[in-house]
Amino acid sequence: MKRLLFGIAALAGCGGENSGYVKAPVPLEQVPEKIIKIAESEMKESKIQDAFKKSTKDGKFVSYEIRAKNPKTGKINEVGIDPDGKVVDRE
């Protein structure tokens, strides 16, 4: 339970206090299929693990951020995709 609470608290801070954005976790089954397919094509050797909705502090939806892990290297990759399917960020 402590880990879950810590994880939620850590996610609440994602994006930095001064970024002007808020990231909230979203279940993968609630992410549109076209967004998942784009993420899979951007991170071919990685397995999708998490998804977040990125919004402005006033609540305007900006993008989905999809996080994946490469099972061979252990590297975590992240791609931001706007609602129209355009890749807007890569990490």
C-alpha positions as CSV (number, residue, x, y, z in Angstrom):
1,M,0.0,0.0,0.0
2,K,2.8,2.4,0.8
3,R,4.4,1.8,-2.6
4,L,1.1,2.5,-4.3
5,L,0.7,5.8,-2.4
6,F,4.3,6.7,-3.1
7,G,3.8,6.0,-6.8
8,I,0.7,8.1,-7.0
9,A,2.5,10.9,-5.2
10,A,5.4,10.7,-7.5
11,L,3.2,10.7,-10.6
12,A,1.4,13.8,-9.3
13,G,4.7,15.6,-9.6
14,C,5.5,14.5,-13.2
15,G,6.1,17.3,-15.6
16,G,7.7,19.6,-13.0
17,E,6.0,22.2,-11.0
18,N,6.7,25.0,-13.5
19,S,6.0,23.1,-16.7
20,G,2.4,24.3,-16.9
21,Y,1.2,20.7,-17.5
22,V,-0.3,17.9,-15.4
23,K,0.1,14.2,-16.1
24,A,-2.5,11.7,-14.9
25,P,-2.3,7.9,-15.3
26,V,-4.8,6.3,-17.6
27,P,-5.5,2.6,-18.1
28,L,-4.1,1.3,-21.4
29,E,-7.5,0.0,-22.4
30,Q,-8.8,3.6,-22.3
31,V,-6.1,4.8,-24.7
32,P,-7.4,5.0,-28.3
33,E,-6.2,2.1,-30.5
34,K,-4.6,4.4,-33.1
35,I,-2.5,6.0,-30.3
36,I,-1.3,2.6,-29.1
37,K,-0.4,1.6,-32.7
38,I,1.6,4.8,-33.2
39,A,3.4,4.2,-29.9
40,E,4.2,0.6,-30.9
41,S,5.6,1.7,-34.2
42,E,7.8,4.4,-32.5
43,M,9.1,2.0,-29.9
44,K,9.3,-1.2,-31.9
45,E,11.4,-3.4,-29.6
46,S,9.8,-2.1,-26.4
47,K,6.7,-3.4,-24.5
48,I,4.2,-0.7,-23.5
49,Q,3.8,-0.5,-19.8
50,D,2.0,2.8,-18.8
51,A,0.0,5.6,-20.3
52,F,-0.7,9.1,-19.1
53,K,-2.9,12.0,-20.2
54,K,-1.0,15.3,-20.3
55,S,-3.2,18.4,-19.8
56,T,-2.7,22.0,-19.1
57,K,-3.2,23.1,-15.5
58,D,-6.6,24.5,-16.5
59,G,-7.6,21.0,-17.8
60,K,-7.2,21.3,-21.6
61,F,-6.1,17.8,-22.9
62,V,-2.7,18.0,-24.8
63,S,-1.4,14.5,-25.4
64,Y,-1.1,10.9,-24.4
65,E,2.3,9.9,-23.0
66,I,3.0,6.3,-23.5
67,R,5.9,4.6,-21.6
68,A,7.5,1.3,-22.7
69,K,10.4,-0.8,-21.6
70,N,12.9,-2.6,-23.9
71,P,13.2,-6.1,-22.5
72,K,16.7,-6.6,-24.0
73,T,18.3,-3.4,-22.6
74,G,15.9,-2.5,-19.8
75,K,15.8,1.0,-21.2
76,I,12.5,3.0,-20.6
77,N,11.2,4.9,-23.6
78,E,8.5,7.5,-23.7
79,V,6.6,9.0,-26.6
80,G,4.0,11.8,-26.5
81,I,1.2,11.7,-29.1
82,D,-1.5,14.3,-29.6
83,P,-5.1,13.4,-30.1
84,D,-4.7,13.6,-33.9
85,G,-1.9,11.0,-33.8
86,K,1.0,13.4,-34.3
87,V,4.2,12.5,-32.3
88,V,5.0,15.6,-30.2
89,D,7.7,14.3,-27.9
90,R,10.2,11.5,-27.5
91,E,12.4,10.5,-24.6
